[in-house]
């Protein structure tokens, strides 16, 4: 493992992309669970740059936009995404590995844009949801259901300078663990060129087989890999404190097995370019259990092993 490459922690207490409050406290909860000390114990130099400023929802108008009127707080999301992209790009340019803490999953728009500003990247998307809606198709208007479509320039996101990730191609995107997908998303994913693996695929093939294949897809011919971990990827019995829980997710052990495969590829190739942990909601959590799990998964992805 390339422990000489330092880590930059960036918090993004964003909850404007969701319809349930609480994920704005996710970065604090993950820090409280011992993220920095856990990564330092693996030999990483770790710098925490604090939190990016996020507008207060009570002081802003949702200003719903889109041809069908379904994209809430889009102006605020644009501002936040641009700032986060600069922060992530700055970390990469300084030969740091950015670890971004959410916040809702809309923050991935900025993370992906920054990570791919000067290089080609793939994306391993670990999530119960497809995040492939656009303002034209979203049934809710919540942007945390749109970040992957935004990063790939789908729908009206194609015309927004801050949204598409310049070095990300659909052929290097792998979604793993899907179990809650809107009808319009299902069609969009099928037509997009991304690779998608549902929980049924994991049940039939096993998590190791699926994640190995997904990593091959995401890493083929690119300069680096972005890994996005939505904690609702896991079954809510093990991760109760998430923004949008869905029954039937991966188990604790399956999640760690996936992280160990990421760590193995990174150990061999220096593949990992950026990592984010999103949708931890301490209000719904039990004894900070989900935030602690987020820390465990980050450490596992960055090289923590039993032996």
Secondary structure, 3 states (H helix, E strand, C coil): CCCCCCEEEEEECCCCCCCCCCHHHHHHHHHHCCHHHHHHCCCCCEEEEEECCCCCHHHCCCCCCCCCCCCCCHHHHHHHHHHHHHHHHHHHHCCCEEEEEECCHHHHHHHHHHHCCCCCEEEEEECCECCCCCCCCCCCCCHHHCHHHHHCCCHHHHHCCCCCCCCEEEEEEEEEEECECCHHHHHHHHHHCCEEEEHHHHHHHCHHHHHHHHHHHHHCCCCEEEEEEEHHHECCCCCCCECCCCCCCECHHHHHHHHHHHHHHHHHHCCEEEEEEECECHHHCCCCHHHHHHHHHHHHHCCCCCC
